[in-house]
Amino acid sequence: INPDNAYVCGVLVDANVELGNYEAAIAMSDKMQVLKPSLESYARASYLREIYGDYTGAIQAMQMAVQAGAPGTESAEWARVTLGDLYLNTGNIDTAEMIYETTLTLRPDFPNAEIGMAKVEKARKNYTKAITHTENAIRIVSEGSYVSMLGELYALKGDEAKAKEIRKDVINLLEDGEKLQDKALMKHNSNRELAEAYMNAGDYDKALKFAKNDLALRPSNIDA
């Protein structure tokens, strides 16, 4: 009906990535950038480049995404933190830290940036500081991945009892979310998250069950 709708191209990029149709995702990403060069289109191009191992290209595209946004807005600071993650993943810890700190200056209490700082401290093996940043993020948004990271940090610190307790909390959070989905029209695929949570908790039979569920839903997806 409307072949020039850049937003819909973006949705098709995301859907094809989740399904593992990466070539189709690239085609939609290219079309989106032609139709509407924007933070959203540059960010998607960056993610696709990262998937293919082109970290230099991914960083360049995410830098363009940051520049396309208004500093301090949620979308611009999400892009900035994601740029920090790319630097962190390529071993540039100091640059990543500077980027996360910039976001926390422009948008205090942004949970993604707090998690970024936690990752920096984790890389430096400053686990107590990493725990503090992670707890700051959880106080803002109690997200399963944040709580899971907290459990990992306590394990790295040597407090296995606390880590075990937190890992159970992650499973409870995810299972509560599953119950809420029973009446939902559009259901979220949480199989991978549940597989990882059970794997971290040492329940490998349940982890394998959910991992197989995820793979059955999207057999071409690299994460599955």
Number of C-alpha atoms within 10 A of each C-alpha: 4 6 8 13 13 22 14 14 22 20 14 19 27 19 15 18 23 18 17 18 16 21 13 15 25 19 13 24 27 18 19 26 19 13 16 15 16 18 23 24 27 25 24 26 26 27 21 22 19 16 14 10 11 13 19 14 16 24 22 15 22 27 20 19 26 24 15 17 19 12 16 17 13 14 16 20 25 21 25 27 28 25 26 30 26 22 20 19 13 12 12 14 21 12 15 26 22 13 23 25 19 18 26 20 12 13 16 13 15 21 24 21 29 26 26 25 29 28 27 24 20 19 14 12 14 15 23 15 17 26 24 17 21 26 21 18 23 19 11 12 14 14 15 21 14 19 21 22 22 27 27 23 25 20 16 14 16 12 13 15 12 15 23 18 12 20 25 16 17 27 21 14 16 18 14 11 14 17 10 11 14 10 8 10 7 8 11 10 13 16 21 19 20 25 24 21 25 22 17 20 19 13 13 15 12 16 22 17 14 20 21 17 18 21 17 11 14 17 14 15 16 13 12 18
